[in-house]
Amino acid sequence: MSFSIGIIGLPNVGKSTLFKALTKKSVDISNYPFCTIDPNIGNVKIPDRRLDKLADVLNPKQVLPTYVEFVDIAGLVKGAHKGEGLGNQFLSHIREVDALVEIIRSFSDPDVSHVSGKIDPHSDKETIKLELIFADLKTIEKNLEKTSKYAKIGDKKATKIIIILEKLKSGLDHAKPVSKIELVSEEKSLLSYLNLLTAKPIIYVINIDENVLSNQQPTTSNQIFLCAKLEAELVDLSSQEAKEYLQEYNIKTSALDTLITAAYNILNLITFITFQNQILQAWTIPSGSTALNAAEKIHTDMAQGFIKAEIINWQDLVKYKSEQKAREAGLMRTEGKEYIIHDGDVIHFKFKA
């Protein structure tokens, strides 16, 4: 699994509809709150035109794209931390995801009820923000109580953690998400086990009406405008029909492509590719990773026995149609452990077994 995304929002904002569009899985979509009780989970292949082009020239026996996992949880309501609705019991399902996607309702379908009785995207966004903050406060207060016991008997690490927890508690008490509280690398590392929700990167998906799609505002790095209903309808169409349907609304990319791009940007991820034993495979790693990090992503044995990495840009490999011809053209280079991987690198690792 490359990375995972939790889908959150109020009830009846289109979370499950978007989940169906993204995963092509049939899920219960109804016009009443808490239709989703157990989380919907789906693994989706990440579209990558580079793999398609490489497969055309390399003729691999198998092509393995990288994947993203989507986790759709029940809708939150105002006061969930106090037990309103079904409380925030569902948040445990997304504690370990890498990023959050919050669906915010902007569509005005009178047949789909709104839990607060009116369409107010800004208010809805604030409601979810506060519920996540309250959930994190509960986690921090619980850990403060637990860690204090160790600090009292002289545990130096516990004392360090308490200082950081108090810092976070102060920020959250003032409605400040953890992601907006300044922390150094050591502090982030010491508290990573808490999996705090407001520390996670978040992408806002504004779910709009079909009739305003042509006037939609441009997508930014963490905000996307789309119509989940329309995207879900594409699931039942052939690829050609879906393409024509999107063109009718002047939509250049599907919700999945748009969301994947936003997730890669917000998580600062890149993709490298391997072609070994006639298997063409994509791998996702953080930007700035070294050749050794990339080898470890594949297998710890490969990292431990690392000798060198032979690297070529994917476009050069497509142009020359084989690693041998690319090598003869001087486009295959040898790099060591500290080489910084670039997006689209095709890598052949040499290592001691």
ABEGO torsion letter per residue (X at the ends): XABBBBBBEBBGAGAAAAAAAAAGBBBBBBBBBGABABBBBBBBBBBBAAAAAAAAAAGBABBBBBBBBBBBBBBBBBGAAAGBEAEAAAAAAAAABABBBBBBBABABAABBBAAGBBBAAAAAAAAAAAAAAAAAAAAAAAAAAAAAAAAAGBAAAAAAAAAAAAAAAAAAAGBBAAABBBBAAAAAAAAAAGBAAABBBBBBBBBBAAAAAABBBBBAABBBBBAAAAAAAAABBAAAAAAAAAAAGBABBAAAAAAAAAAAAAGBBBBBBBBGGBBBBBBBBBGBBAAAAAAAABAAAAAABABBBBBBAAAAAAAGBAAAAAAAGABBBBBAABBBBBGBBBBBBBBX
